[in-house]
Amino acid sequence: MSQEMIEVQHVFKSVTDATGTLTILRDIDFSLRKGETAAIVGASGSGKSTLLSIIAGLDTPSSGTVRIDGEDLFARDEDQRAALRAQKLGFVFQSFQLLGNLTALENVMLPLELSGRRDARATATAMLQRVGLQERLGHYPKVLSGGEQQRVALARAFVVKPAVLLADEPTGSLDFATGEKVMELMFELNREQGTTLVLVTHDRAIAQRCERRITIEEGRVVVRD
């Protein structure tokens, strides 16, 4: 099996409406090895979040190929892509995306239960302890601070030990100090599990902590370092 965990090959994305055709991504091409960390950076509207959605198989490219651990995402139908996401991918969003009617523990248990794990409660409890929320297991998102909600989201993402973690502006809704703590935790969990981490960020300091930086301008990769 290839050591490349993510391979993005000649990806284009265009959308057409009454005003014409807009090209969002132009010939995006890069790969990331297992366990590597990468930041996708660029101005608002440059195509960063669209690229992340395509890597996740949540959006489809107009042309090009994306492989996750050697699997061609877009050779699969939607149900098969969803199965691959459940098996290999974790997600962290700026807006946390927690389910408001579930407690912190239930939010973290959910992906384990969906995959049929019988040890969901014990495993989720241990992960919430790992992120420092052992006193918040029974709390609902509405009574948690932003930083606590993002730590629940991290626990939910990492509890299934994904091969790839995709994070879209994970500190965008947090103050600086809280964001720093959340990012430190994310990188710690990433090192512990050997996950391939791809994050979209406007924050150059966060980007500098990654091994790779992929800079996008007007839909093109202009710098890989």
N, C-alpha and C positions, 0 to 999 in steps of 0.2 A: 504494500500500500504506500502511496506517495506520502512524504512528510509534509506536503502542502495541505493545510487544513482548509484554506479559502483560496479559490482561484477565480478571479474576475477577468474574463477575456473579451475584449472588444465590445463592451457593453454600450449601446446607444439607447436613449429613451426620448421619445417625442410624443407630444399630445396635440391633438387637432380639435379646434372648435370653430365657431363661425368667423373668427377673426383670422384664422389661418393655422399654421403649424408652428409650435414652439418646441425647439430641441433643448431638453433639460440636461442630458448627459451625452457626451461625445467621445466615443472610443476609449472608455475607461478600461485600463489594463493593469492589474497588479496581482500579486499572490502573497499569502501570509502563511508562515509555518506553524506547526502545532506549538502552542504555548507562547506565541509571539503577541506583543501588545502594539496596537496601532491607533493613532488618532487621525480622524478625517477632519481637516480644518478648511476654512474658507468663509467668505462673507455670506450673510443671509441671502438666500436665493441662488446660491452657487450650485445647488444640487446635492448637498451632503446627505440630507435626510432621505431624499429619493434613492440615493445609492444604498443607504443602509436598509431601506425597505426592500430593495431588490436583492441584496445579499440574504435577507431573511426569507425571501420568497413570498413576501406579502404584496409586492408589486411586481409586474412583469416587464422585462426590457423589450424595446422594439426590436432589437437584435442583440446577439452576443450570448455568451455562456457564463454561468456561475456554477462552480462545483464546491460542495461542502464535503470535506473528507472523501474526495473522489467521486461523490454522487452528483450527477448533473441535475440541478434543481428543476430546470424548465423542460427536461425530458419527462417529468412527472406531471400528473394532473393535480388539481387543487387538493384533493383528499390525501394524495401521496406526499405532497409538499407539507401539508399539515402534520402528517405522521413523522416526517423527517424533522420538522421543527420541534415536535414534542420530544423526540429522541435525542437531538443534538444541540438545540439552541436554547439560550436563556436571554431574557430581555429586561432592561431597566430603562424607564422613561422619565423625562423631566416632570411629568404630571403624576408620577407614582403608579397610576393605573391599578390601585387596590380596589377590591370589591367592598363597598361600604357596608353591606349587610353581613359581612363575615368578620370575625375577630382576627387579630394579627396571626394567631396560631392557625386558624382555619384558612386564611389567605395563603400561608406557607404550605399547609397540608395539601392544598388543592391540586397542584401539578403532580404530587406523589400519588394521590388518590386516582387521578385520571390515568396514570400509568399502571394502576393496579397494585401499588405497593401496600402491603399489609402493615408495615411498620411506619405508616405515614405520621401518626401522632408523635411517636418517640423521635423520629428523624427530624421533623419540623421543630419540635421543642428544643432539641440539641442545637439546631442551626440558629434559632432565635437567641439561645443563650450565647452562642458564638458571637453574635452581633450586638450583645449587651442589652437584650430586651427581655430577659427572663422575668422581669416584673410586669411585663406588658402583654403577656400571652392572651389574656381574655379581653383586652381593650379593642374597641372598634376604631377604624381609621380616623373618624371625626374627632376623637379625643386625644389623638397622637399629634405631636409637633411634626413639622415638615421633615426634620432630620430623622425622627423616629419612623415616619412613614417610608422614607427612602431606605432606611435600614431594613424594614420589613420587606420592601421590594427587592433589596439585595439578597436577603435570606431566601425569598421565594425563587429568585433566579438561580442561585447557587445550590439550592437544596437537591436538585436533580443531577448535580455535577455535569453541567453541559460541556460539550466539546468546545463550543463557541458562545461567548457572551457578547451581545450587541447592546450598546448603551447610547441613547440619544439625549444629549445635554443633561447628564444625570445630576448636575449641581445647579441647573438653571433656575430652579425655584427656591434655592436655599441661600442663606446669608453666607458670607465668606468663610467664617470659622466653622460653621456646620458643614459646608461643602468640603472643606479640607478634611474633616474627620471622615466623611462618607467616602471620599476618594481614597484615603489611606486604607480604609476597610476594604474597598473594592480591589485595590492592588494586592492587599494581603491575601484575600480569598483567592484571587487569581493565581498568585504564586503557589498557594497551598494545593490547588486543584490542577494546575497546569493547563488552565483554560486559554484558548485563543481569544483575546479581548480586542474588540473594535469599538471605539467610542467616537461619537460626533461631538465636537466642542468648539465654542468660541474662545475658550480660555487657553491662552498660550502656555501658561504655567502647567496646566494639566497635560496639554499636548506634549510638553517637553519631558514629562515623566514616562511617556511611552517609548518603546524601542524604535518605532517607526512613525513618521508623520507623512500623511498623504494630503497634499494641498490641492484643492479644486478651485478653479476660477472659470466662471461662465461654462460650467459643465465639463471642463477638461482637467485632467491631472497635469499640473504644471510643475510640481516638485514631489519627489519621493526621497525621503532621507531617513 
